[in-house]
Amino acid sequence: MDNDTGPPNPIRRLMQWAITPPQSYGVYLVGLILVFVLSFYAGTLKPTHSPAPPATAPAAPRS
């Protein structure tokens, strides 16, 4: 019996390609840039606030 598992999985082939030394530096840099861009974008978003309740009129002093 052979240990032939058939054609390699495309995801496994991509991972093998991405972890070889020249490409791994590029993958690392792209990951850093992606994290920076996403965190910068998230920091520029303005939070949505719920509308403030209407101000109530002050009560007249009781004597």
All heavy atoms as TSV, in Angstrom:
chain	resi	resn	atom	element	x	y	z
A	1	MET	N	N	0.825	-1.184	0.000
A	1	MET	CA	C	0.000	0.000	0.000
A	1	MET	C	C	0.868	1.246	0.000
A	1	MET	O	O	1.855	1.329	0.709
A	1	MET	CB	C	-0.867	0.001	1.239
A	1	MET	CG	C	-2.316	-0.043	0.873
A	1	MET	SD	S	-3.172	-0.469	2.299
A	1	MET	CE	C	-4.344	0.498	2.665
A	2	ASP	N	N	0.448	2.199	-0.767
A	2	ASP	CA	C	1.184	3.464	-0.827
A	2	ASP	C	C	0.623	4.450	0.182
A	2	ASP	O	O	-0.524	4.349	0.599
A	2	ASP	CB	C	1.074	4.072	-2.215
A	2	ASP	CG	C	1.752	3.220	-3.275
A	2	ASP	OD1	O	2.647	2.431	-2.930
A	2	ASP	OD2	O	1.382	3.375	-4.439
A	3	ASN	N	N	1.439	5.412	0.537
A	3	ASN	CA	C	0.992	6.480	1.419
A	3	ASN	C	C	0.562	7.690	0.613
A	3	ASN	O	O	0.591	8.805	1.100
A	3	ASN	CB	C	2.090	6.874	2.402
A	3	ASN	CG	C	2.250	5.842	3.490
A	3	ASN	OD1	O	1.329	5.070	3.750
A	3	ASN	ND2	N	3.415	5.802	4.098
A	4	ASP	N	N	0.173	7.482	-0.612
A	4	ASP	CA	C	-0.253	8.584	-1.479
A	4	ASP	C	C	-1.618	9.088	-1.014
A	4	ASP	O	O	-2.591	8.335	-0.994
A	4	ASP	CB	C	-0.320	8.114	-2.927
A	4	ASP	CG	C	-0.551	9.265	-3.884
A	4	ASP	OD1	O	-0.326	10.416	-3.468
A	4	ASP	OD2	O	-0.951	9.005	-5.027
A	5	THR	N	N	-1.676	10.348	-0.621
A	5	THR	CA	C	-2.924	10.912	-0.110
A	5	THR	C	C	-3.679	11.687	-1.183
A	5	THR	O	O	-4.645	12.363	-0.870
A	5	THR	CB	C	-2.655	11.843	1.087
A	5	THR	OG1	O	-1.792	12.880	0.650
A	5	THR	CG2	C	-2.034	11.077	2.236
A	6	GLY	N	N	-3.244	11.614	-2.419
A	6	GLY	CA	C	-3.917	12.327	-3.489
A	6	GLY	C	C	-3.359	13.728	-3.634
A	6	GLY	O	O	-2.308	14.065	-3.079
A	7	PRO	N	N	-4.048	14.562	-4.384
A	7	PRO	CA	C	-3.550	15.932	-4.584
A	7	PRO	C	C	-3.580	16.715	-3.275
A	7	PRO	O	O	-4.485	16.550	-2.462
A	7	PRO	CB	C	-4.518	16.534	-5.600
A	7	PRO	CG	C	-5.721	15.668	-5.574
A	7	PRO	CD	C	-5.285	14.309	-5.097
A	8	PRO	N	N	-2.571	17.561	-3.052
A	8	PRO	CA	C	-2.544	18.323	-1.793
A	8	PRO	C	C	-3.674	19.340	-1.725
A	8	PRO	O	O	-4.127	19.871	-2.735
A	8	PRO	CB	C	-1.185	19.011	-1.813
A	8	PRO	CG	C	-0.713	18.946	-3.214
A	8	PRO	CD	C	-1.420	17.818	-3.895
A	9	ASN	N	N	-4.096	19.583	-0.530
A	9	ASN	CA	C	-5.156	20.540	-0.266
A	9	ASN	C	C	-4.662	21.948	-0.644
A	9	ASN	O	O	-3.535	22.314	-0.306
A	9	ASN	CB	C	-5.496	20.469	1.230
A	9	ASN	CG	C	-6.699	21.275	1.600
A	9	ASN	OD1	O	-7.319	21.912	0.767
A	9	ASN	ND2	N	-7.038	21.254	2.874
A	10	PRO	N	N	-5.480	22.772	-1.331
A	10	PRO	CA	C	-5.016	24.116	-1.708
A	10	PRO	C	C	-4.643	24.986	-0.510
A	10	PRO	O	O	-3.690	25.766	-0.586
A	10	PRO	CB	C	-6.204	24.714	-2.450
A	10	PRO	CG	C	-7.057	23.571	-2.853
A	10	PRO	CD	C	-6.789	22.468	-1.876
A	11	ILE	N	N	-5.346	24.832	0.589
A	11	ILE	CA	C	-5.017	25.624	1.782
A	11	ILE	C	C	-3.664	25.186	2.337
A	11	ILE	O	O	-2.846	26.007	2.727
A	11	ILE	CB	C	-6.137	25.502	2.840
A	11	ILE	CG1	C	-7.424	26.116	2.304
A	11	ILE	CG2	C	-5.721	26.157	4.146
A	11	ILE	CD1	C	-8.626	25.920	3.176
A	12	ARG	N	N	-3.416	23.873	2.324
A	12	ARG	CA	C	-2.126	23.364	2.810
A	12	ARG	C	C	-0.996	23.836	1.900
A	12	ARG	O	O	0.081	24.197	2.374
A	12	ARG	CB	C	-2.154	21.846	2.879
A	12	ARG	CG	C	-0.893	21.259	3.476
A	12	ARG	CD	C	-1.003	19.765	3.607
A	12	ARG	NE	N	-2.049	19.385	4.528
A	12	ARG	CZ	C	-1.840	19.109	5.809
A	12	ARG	NH1	N	-0.629	19.164	6.290
A	12	ARG	NH2	N	-2.831	18.773	6.579
A	13	ARG	N	N	-1.236	23.848	0.585
A	13	ARG	CA	C	-0.218	24.334	-0.346
A	13	ARG	C	C	0.061	25.806	-0.116
A	13	ARG	O	O	1.208	26.251	-0.151
A	13	ARG	CB	C	-0.673	24.119	-1.796
A	13	ARG	CG	C	-0.491	22.714	-2.258
A	13	ARG	CD	C	-0.647	22.531	-3.756
A	13	ARG	NE	N	-1.052	23.690	-4.501
A	13	ARG	CZ	C	-2.035	23.715	-5.393
A	13	ARG	NH1	N	-2.717	22.627	-5.629
A	13	ARG	NH2	N	-2.326	24.811	-6.039
A	14	LEU	N	N	-0.988	26.607	0.150
A	14	LEU	CA	C	-0.804	28.030	0.427
A	14	LEU	C	C	-0.004	28.233	1.711
A	14	LEU	O	O	0.891	29.083	1.759
A	14	LEU	CB	C	-2.153	28.738	0.530
A	14	LEU	CG	C	-2.116	30.220	0.850
A	14	LEU	CD1	C	-1.485	31.003	-0.300
A	14	LEU	CD2	C	-3.480	30.746	1.169
A	15	MET	N	N	-0.318	27.450	2.728
A	15	MET	CA	C	0.420	27.573	3.991
A	15	MET	C	C	1.885	27.174	3.806
A	15	MET	O	O	2.772	27.823	4.353
A	15	MET	CB	C	-0.228	26.707	5.075
A	15	MET	CG	C	-1.580	27.215	5.533
A	15	MET	SD	S	-1.534	28.890	6.168
A	15	MET	CE	C	-0.536	28.658	7.606
A	16	GLN	N	N	2.138	26.125	3.052
A	16	GLN	CA	C	3.524	25.725	2.785
A	16	GLN	C	C	4.263	26.825	2.030
A	16	GLN	O	O	5.423	27.102	2.302
A	16	GLN	CB	C	3.551	24.426	1.967
A	16	GLN	CG	C	3.213	23.194	2.767
A	16	GLN	CD	C	4.279	22.876	3.789
A	16	GLN	OE1	O	5.425	23.276	3.680
A	16	GLN	NE2	N	3.881	22.126	4.814
A	17	TRP	N	N	3.576	27.456	1.089
A	17	TRP	CA	C	4.201	28.547	0.335
A	17	TRP	C	C	4.465	29.739	1.250
A	17	TRP	O	O	5.493	30.388	1.166
A	17	TRP	CB	C	3.290	28.955	-0.823
A	17	TRP	CG	C	3.791	30.136	-1.576
A	17	TRP	CD1	C	4.698	30.133	-2.578
A	17	TRP	CD2	C	3.419	31.505	-1.368
A	17	TRP	NE1	N	4.913	31.412	-3.020
A	17	TRP	CE2	C	4.144	32.275	-2.294
A	17	TRP	CE3	C	2.539	32.142	-0.496
A	17	TRP	CZ2	C	4.020	33.654	-2.359
A	17	TRP	CZ3	C	2.417	33.508	-0.566
A	17	TRP	CH2	C	3.148	34.245	-1.486
A	18	ALA	N	N	3.509	30.047	2.147
A	18	ALA	CA	C	3.603	31.249	2.974
A	18	ALA	C	C	4.659	31.138	4.069
A	18	ALA	O	O	5.131	32.165	4.550
A	18	ALA	CB	C	2.252	31.556	3.600
A	19	ILE	N	N	5.036	29.925	4.463
A	19	ILE	CA	C	5.997	29.808	5.567
A	19	ILE	C	C	7.432	29.632	5.091
A	19	ILE	O	O	8.335	29.529	5.914
A	19	ILE	CB	C	5.615	28.664	6.537
A	19	ILE	CG1	C	5.634	27.314	5.835
A	19	ILE	CG2	C	4.287	28.932	7.190
A	19	ILE	CD1	C	5.415	26.142	6.765
A	20	THR	N	N	7.661	29.634	3.783
A	20	THR	CA	C	9.043	29.587	3.308
A	20	THR	C	C	9.661	30.967	3.515
A	20	THR	O	O	8.967	31.981	3.429
A	20	THR	CB	C	9.111	29.164	1.839
A	20	THR	OG1	O	8.298	30.036	1.079
A	20	THR	CG2	C	8.655	27.737	1.651
A	21	PRO	N	N	10.958	31.033	3.806
A	21	PRO	CA	C	11.572	32.288	4.242
A	21	PRO	C	C	11.323	33.541	3.399
A	21	PRO	O	O	10.927	34.537	3.967
A	21	PRO	CB	C	13.054	31.955	4.313
A	21	PRO	CG	C	13.076	30.523	4.635
A	21	PRO	CD	C	11.905	29.929	3.918
A	22	PRO	N	N	11.480	33.570	2.110
A	22	PRO	CA	C	11.260	34.873	1.450
A	22	PRO	C	C	9.806	35.349	1.555
A	22	PRO	O	O	9.550	36.517	1.818
A	22	PRO	CB	C	11.626	34.632	-0.006
A	22	PRO	CG	C	12.343	33.346	-0.052
A	22	PRO	CD	C	11.991	32.582	1.175
A	23	GLN	N	N	8.861	34.418	1.388
A	23	GLN	CA	C	7.454	34.811	1.435
A	23	GLN	C	C	7.000	35.099	2.855
A	23	GLN	O	O	6.099	35.913	3.065
A	23	GLN	CB	C	6.567	33.706	0.845
A	23	GLN	CG	C	6.701	33.544	-0.628
A	23	GLN	CD	C	7.796	32.555	-0.996
A	23	GLN	OE1	O	8.595	32.167	-0.168
A	23	GLN	NE2	N	7.836	32.172	-2.255
A	24	SER	N	N	7.587	34.455	3.839
A	24	SER	CA	C	7.124	34.642	5.210
A	24	SER	C	C	7.337	36.078	5.682
A	24	SER	O	O	6.535	36.605	6.451
A	24	SER	CB	C	7.818	33.666	6.155
A	24	SER	OG	O	9.204	33.904	6.180
A	25	TYR	N	N	8.403	36.722	5.208
A	25	TYR	CA	C	8.615	38.125	5.577
A	25	TYR	C	C	7.511	39.004	5.004
A	25	TYR	O	O	7.009	39.903	5.680
A	25	TYR	CB	C	9.982	38.604	5.081
A	25	TYR	CG	C	11.138	37.814	5.636
A	25	TYR	CD1	C	12.097	37.282	4.787
A	25	TYR	CD2	C	11.260	37.577	6.997
A	25	TYR	CE1	C	13.163	36.546	5.283
A	25	TYR	CE2	C	12.312	36.847	7.504
A	25	TYR	CZ	C	13.266	36.334	6.642
A	25	TYR	OH	O	14.302	35.615	7.143
A	26	GLY	N	N	7.139	38.736	3.778
A	26	GLY	CA	C	6.058	39.505	3.156
A	26	GLY	C	C	4.725	39.260	3.834
A	26	GLY	O	O	3.951	40.185	4.057
A	27	VAL	N	N	4.451	38.008	4.177
A	27	VAL	CA	C	3.199	37.674	4.861
A	27	VAL	C	C	3.149	38.365	6.217
A	27	VAL	O	O	2.114	38.906	6.624
A	27	VAL	CB	C	3.054	36.142	5.002
A	27	VAL	CG1	C	1.896	35.772	5.909
A	27	VAL	CG2	C	2.890	35.500	3.638
A	28	TYR	N	N	4.269	38.406	6.929
A	28	TYR	CA	C	4.337	39.074	8.225
A	28	TYR	C	C	4.089	40.573	8.068
A	28	TYR	O	O	3.326	41.168	8.833
A	28	TYR	CB	C	5.701	38.809	8.861
A	28	TYR	CG	C	5.870	39.435	10.218
A	28	TYR	CD1	C	5.228	38.909	11.328
A	28	TYR	CD2	C	6.671	40.560	10.393
A	28	TYR	CE1	C	5.393	39.482	12.580
A	28	TYR	CE2	C	6.833	41.137	11.634
A	28	TYR	CZ	C	6.194	40.597	12.717
A	28	TYR	OH	O	6.341	41.165	13.950
A	29	LEU	N	N	4.729	41.188	7.070
A	29	LEU	CA	C	4.534	42.622	6.842
A	29	LEU	C	C	3.093	42.942	6.464
A	29	LEU	O	O	2.515	43.922	6.949
A	29	LEU	CB	C	5.472	43.113	5.733
A	29	LEU	CG	C	6.839	43.549	6.217
A	29	LEU	CD1	C	7.783	43.730	5.040
A	29	LEU	CD2	C	6.727	44.832	6.993
A	30	VAL	N	N	2.502	42.126	5.608
A	30	VAL	CA	C	1.104	42.349	5.224
A	30	VAL	C	C	0.203	42.219	6.447
A	30	VAL	O	O	-0.739	43.003	6.625
A	30	VAL	CB	C	0.692	41.364	4.110
A	30	VAL	CG1	C	-0.807	41.355	3.903
A	30	VAL	CG2	C	1.403	41.722	2.812
A	31	GLY	N	N	0.488	41.250	7.324
A	31	GLY	CA	C	-0.303	41.098	8.550
A	31	GLY	C	C	-0.181	42.307	9.460
A	31	GLY	O	O	-1.174	42.782	10.012
A	32	LEU	N	N	1.043	42.830	9.610
A	32	LEU	CA	C	1.236	44.024	10.448
A	32	LEU	C	C	0.492	45.226	9.869
A	32	LEU	O	O	-0.155	45.982	10.605
A	32	LEU	CB	C	2.719	44.361	10.556
A	32	LEU	CG	C	3.525	43.563	11.562
A	32	LEU	CD1	C	4.989	43.990	11.509
A	32	LEU	CD2	C	2.979	43.754	12.952
A	33	ILE	N	N	0.596	45.408	8.571
A	33	ILE	CA	C	-0.089	46.538	7.931
A	33	ILE	C	C	-1.593	46.388	8.073
A	33	ILE	O	O	-2.298	47.364	8.362
A	33	ILE	CB	C	0.347	46.651	6.460
A	33	ILE	CG1	C	1.803	47.087	6.388
A	33	ILE	CG2	C	-0.545	47.612	5.694
A	33	ILE	CD1	C	2.428	46.988	5.014
A	34	LEU	N	N	-2.101	45.163	7.914
A	34	LEU	CA	C	-3.538	44.935	8.045
A	34	LEU	C	C	-4.021	45.243	9.466
A	34	LEU	O	O	-5.055	45.902	9.652
A	34	LEU	CB	C	-3.855	43.488	7.683
A	34	LEU	CG	C	-5.324	43.109	7.626
A	34	LEU	CD1	C	-6.025	43.880	6.519
A	34	LEU	CD2	C	-5.472	41.629	7.408
A	35	VAL	N	N	-3.264	44.830	10.473
A	35	VAL	CA	C	-3.639	45.122	11.862
A	35	VAL	C	C	-3.600	46.625	12.117
A	35	VAL	O	O	-4.502	47.182	12.749
A	35	VAL	CB	C	-2.711	44.361	12.843
A	35	VAL	CG1	C	-2.844	44.891	14.261
A	35	VAL	CG2	C	-3.006	42.890	12.795
A	36	PHE	N	N	-2.578	47.310	11.601
A	36	PHE	CA	C	-2.476	48.756	11.792
A	36	PHE	C	C	-3.651	49.475	11.137
A	36	PHE	O	O	-4.278	50.350	11.744
A	36	PHE	CB	C	-1.161	49.272	11.215
A	36	PHE	CG	C	-1.052	50.772	11.218
A	36	PHE	CD1	C	-0.802	51.447	12.394
A	36	PHE	CD2	C	-1.239	51.507	10.061
A	36	PHE	CE1	C	-0.716	52.830	12.419
A	36	PHE	CE2	C	-1.159	52.882	10.066
A	36	PHE	CZ	C	-0.902	53.548	11.250
A	37	VAL	N	N	-3.969	49.104	9.903
A	37	VAL	CA	C	-5.049	49.777	9.182
A	37	VAL	C	C	-6.387	49.526	9.869
A	37	VAL	O	O	-7.186	50.456	10.039
A	37	VAL	CB	C	-5.071	49.320	7.709
A	37	VAL	CG1	C	-6.348	49.751	7.006
A	37	VAL	CG2	C	-3.856	49.867	6.976
A	38	LEU	N	N	-6.640	48.291	10.269
A	38	LEU	CA	C	-7.917	47.991	10.926
A	38	LEU	C	C	-8.044	48.687	12.279
A	38	LEU	O	O	-9.118	49.196	12.619
A	38	LEU	CB	C	-8.081	46.485	11.090
A	38	LEU	CG	C	-8.367	45.720	9.805
A	38	LEU	CD1	C	-8.429	44.227	10.080
A	38	LEU	CD2	C	-9.645	46.195	9.160
A	39	SER	N	N	-6.963	48.757	13.047
A	39	SER	CA	C	-7.044	49.430	14.341
A	39	SER	C	C	-7.170	50.939	14.154
A	39	SER	O	O	-7.881	51.607	14.913
A	39	SER	CB	C	-5.836	49.103	15.206
A	39	SER	OG	O	-4.658	49.578	14.606
A	40	PHE	N	N	-6.512	51.477	13.133
A	40	PHE	CA	C	-6.657	52.907	12.859
A	40	PHE	C	C	-8.086	53.224	12.439
A	40	PHE	O	O	-8.682	54.195	12.894
A	40	PHE	CB	C	-5.682	53.333	11.755
A	40	PHE	CG	C	-5.720	54.798	11.448
A	40	PHE	CD1	C	-5.061	55.698	12.262
A	40	PHE	CD2	C	-6.409	55.273	10.354
A	40	PHE	CE1	C	-5.102	57.059	11.997
A	40	PHE	CE2	C	-6.456	56.621	10.076
A	40	PHE	CZ	C	-5.795	57.512	10.895
A	41	TYR	N	N	-8.659	52.373	11.585
A	41	TYR	CA	C	-10.040	52.578	11.142
A	41	TYR	C	C	-11.003	52.468	12.324
A	41	TYR	O	O	-11.921	53.271	12.460
A	41	TYR	CB	C	-10.397	51.558	10.066
A	41	TYR	CG	C	-11.835	51.622	9.646
A	41	TYR	CD1	C	-12.317	52.696	8.917
A	41	TYR	CD2	C	-12.722	50.611	9.986
A	41	TYR	CE1	C	-13.635	52.766	8.536
A	41	TYR	CE2	C	-14.043	50.670	9.611
A	41	TYR	CZ	C	-14.499	51.741	8.884
A	41	TYR	OH	O	-15.816	51.807	8.522
A	42	ALA	N	N	-10.784	51.485	13.183
A	42	ALA	CA	C	-11.668	51.323	14.339
A	42	ALA	C	C	-11.535	52.507	15.290
A	42	ALA	O	O	-12.506	52.905	15.930
A	42	ALA	CB	C	-11.341	50.024	15.068
A	43	GLY	N	N	-10.359	53.108	15.380
A	43	GLY	CA	C	-10.171	54.253	16.256
A	43	GLY	C	C	-10.813	55.518	15.720
A	43	GLY	O	O	-11.115	56.438	16.485
A	44	THR	N	N	-11.032	55.594	14.416
A	44	THR	CA	C	-11.639	56.795	13.846
A	44	THR	C	C	-13.157	56.731	13.847
A	44	THR	O	O	-13.811	57.734	13.558
A	44	THR	CB	C	-11.163	57.017	12.402
A	44	THR	OG1	O	-11.531	55.890	11.616
A	44	THR	CG2	C	-9.670	57.241	12.351
A	45	LEU	N	N	-13.729	55.576	14.142
A	45	LEU	CA	C	-15.189	55.470	14.162
A	45	LEU	C	C	-15.743	56.212	15.364
A	45	LEU	O	O	-15.176	56.188	16.450
A	45	LEU	CB	C	-15.612	54.002	14.224
A	45	LEU	CG	C	-15.267	53.161	13.015
A	45	LEU	CD1	C	-15.670	51.719	13.284
A	45	LEU	CD2	C	-15.972	53.670	11.791
A	46	LYS	N	N	-16.847	56.869	15.162
A	46	LYS	CA	C	-17.490	57.576	16.259
A	46	LYS	C	C	-18.560	56.652	16.859
A	46	LYS	O	O	-19.363	56.082	16.138
A	46	LYS	CB	C	-18.143	58.853	15.739
A	46	LYS	CG	C	-17.144	59.846	15.206
A	46	LYS	CD	C	-17.722	61.242	15.225
A	46	LYS	CE	C	-16.838	62.298	14.716
A	46	LYS	NZ	N	-15.444	62.166	14.761
A	47	PRO	N	N	-18.572	56.514	18.169
A	47	PRO	CA	C	-19.584	55.647	18.771
A	47	PRO	C	C	-20.975	56.256	18.621
A	47	PRO	O	O	-21.143	57.480	18.614
A	47	PRO	CB	C	-19.171	55.567	20.237
A	47	PRO	CG	C	-18.341	56.777	20.472
A	47	PRO	CD	C	-17.687	57.108	19.153
A	48	THR	N	N	-21.947	55.412	18.484
A	48	THR	CA	C	-23.325	55.902	18.381
A	48	THR	C	C	-23.890	56.017	19.794
A	48	THR	O	O	-23.887	55.055	20.563
A	48	THR	CB	C	-24.181	54.946	17.554
A	48	THR	OG1	O	-24.109	53.651	18.143
A	48	THR	CG2	C	-23.681	54.869	16.120
A	49	HIS	N	N	-24.327	57.183	20.126
A	49	HIS	CA	C	-24.903	57.427	21.443
A	49	HIS	C	C	-26.417	57.390	21.321
A	49	HIS	O	O	-26.991	57.817	20.328
A	49	HIS	CB	C	-24.480	58.798	21.984
A	49	HIS	CG	C	-23.005	58.904	22.208
A	49	HIS	ND1	N	-22.353	58.242	23.214
A	49	HIS	CD2	C	-22.054	59.605	21.553
A	49	HIS	CE1	C	-21.077	58.527	23.174
A	49	HIS	NE2	N	-20.858	59.349	22.162
A	50	SER	N	N	-27.057	56.917	22.390
A	50	SER	CA	C	-28.509	56.946	22.403
A	50	SER	C	C	-28.948	58.392	22.644
A	50	SER	O	O	-28.242	59.171	23.281
A	50	SER	CB	C	-29.047	56.033	23.502
A	50	SER	OG	O	-28.560	56.449	24.758
A	51	PRO	N	N	-30.082	58.772	22.122
A	51	PRO	CA	C	-30.518	60.163	22.317
A	51	PRO	C	C	-30.702	60.476	23.803
A	51	PRO	O	O	-31.158	59.648	24.575
A	51	PRO	CB	C	-31.845	60.245	21.570
A	51	PRO	CG	C	-32.225	58.856	21.228
A	51	PRO	CD	C	-31.020	57.983	21.364
A	52	ALA	N	N	-30.310	61.669	24.159
A	52	ALA	CA	C	-30.412	62.092	25.554
A	52	ALA	C	C	-31.885	62.255	25.928
A	52	ALA	O	O	-32.694	62.702	25.117
A	52	ALA	CB	C	-29.674	63.399	25.755
A	53	PRO	N	N	-32.226	61.910	27.166
A	53	PRO	CA	C	-33.626	62.107	27.580
A	53	PRO	C	C	-33.935	63.601	27.631
A	53	PRO	O	O	-33.064	64.428	27.889
A	53	PRO	CB	C	-33.687	61.475	28.966
A	53	PRO	CG	C	-32.275	61.432	29.437
A	53	PRO	CD	C	-31.417	61.336	28.216
A	54	PRO	N	N	-35.171	63.961	27.346
A	54	PRO	CA	C	-35.514	65.391	27.384
A	54	PRO	C	C	-35.341	65.956	28.794
A	54	PRO	O	O	-35.608	65.289	29.794
A	54	PRO	CB	C	-36.971	65.441	26.945
A	54	PRO	CG	C	-37.492	64.052	27.193
A	54	PRO	CD	C	-36.318	63.126	27.051
A	55	ALA	N	N	-34.866	67.172	28.842
A	55	ALA	CA	C	-34.646	67.832	30.138
A	55	ALA	C	C	-36.003	68.160	30.754
A	55	ALA	O	O	-36.892	68.688	30.102
A	55	ALA	CB	C	-33.842	69.097	29.948
A	56	THR	N	N	-36.155	67.851	32.049
A	56	THR	CA	C	-37.415	68.148	32.729
A	56	THR	C	C	-37.345	69.567	33.296
A	56	THR	O	O	-36.278	70.072	33.650
A	56	THR	CB	C	-37.651	67.158	33.863
A	56	THR	OG1	O	-36.537	67.220	34.755
A	56	THR	CG2	C	-37.778	65.740	33.346
A	57	ALA	N	N	-38.480	70.204	33.343
A	57	ALA	CA	C	-38.545	71.559	33.877
A	57	ALA	C	C	-38.303	71.517	35.392
A	57	ALA	O	O	-38.764	70.615	36.069
A	57	ALA	CB	C	-39.893	72.169	33.577
A	58	PRO	N	N	-37.559	72.470	35.899
A	58	PRO	CA	C	-37.329	72.477	37.357
A	58	PRO	C	C	-38.640	72.720	38.109
A	58	PRO	O	O	-39.492	73.487	37.664
A	58	PRO	CB	C	-36.336	73.614	37.569
A	58	PRO	CG	C	-36.424	74.450	36.350
A	58	PRO	CD	C	-36.898	73.567	35.239
A	59	ALA	N	N	-38.770	72.074	39.195
A	59	ALA	CA	C	-39.987	72.223	40.010
A	59	ALA	C	C	-39.921	73.536	40.793
A	59	ALA	O	O	-38.863	73.967	41.236
A	59	ALA	CB	C	-40.120	71.061	40.978
A	60	ALA	N	N	-41.053	74.168	40.950
A	60	ALA	CA	C	-41.135	75.407	41.734
A	60	ALA	C	C	-40.977	75.062	43.217
A	60	ALA	O	O	-41.437	74.024	43.668
A	60	ALA	CB	C	-42.461	76.092	41.489
A	61	PRO	N	N	-40.291	75.923	43.963
A	61	PRO	CA	C	-40.145	75.640	45.396
A	61	PRO	C	C	-41.492	75.661	46.128
A	61	PRO	O	O	-42.363	76.472	45.824
A	61	PRO	CB	C	-39.238	76.778	45.889
A	61	PRO	CG	C	-39.252	77.809	44.851
A	61	PRO	CD	C	-39.664	77.167	43.565
A	62	ARG	N	N	-41.628	74.755	47.039
A	62	ARG	CA	C	-42.870	74.700	47.812
A	62	ARG	C	C	-42.678	75.411	49.141
A	62	ARG	O	O	-41.667	75.271	49.796
A	62	ARG	CB	C	-43.246	73.266	48.072
A	62	ARG	CG	C	-43.545	72.528	46.784
A	62	ARG	CD	C	-43.972	71.122	47.066
A	62	ARG	NE	N	-44.056	70.396	45.805
A	62	ARG	CZ	C	-44.510	69.189	45.692
A	62	ARG	NH1	N	-44.921	68.550	46.771
A	62	ARG	NH2	N	-44.579	68.615	44.536
A	63	SER	N	N	-43.648	76.175	49.518
A	63	SER	CA	C	-43.509	76.892	50.783
A	63	SER	C	C	-44.511	76.417	51.804
A	63	SER	O	O	-45.418	75.719	51.579
A	63	SER	CB	C	-43.647	78.395	50.599
A	63	SER	OG	O	-44.791	78.704	49.867
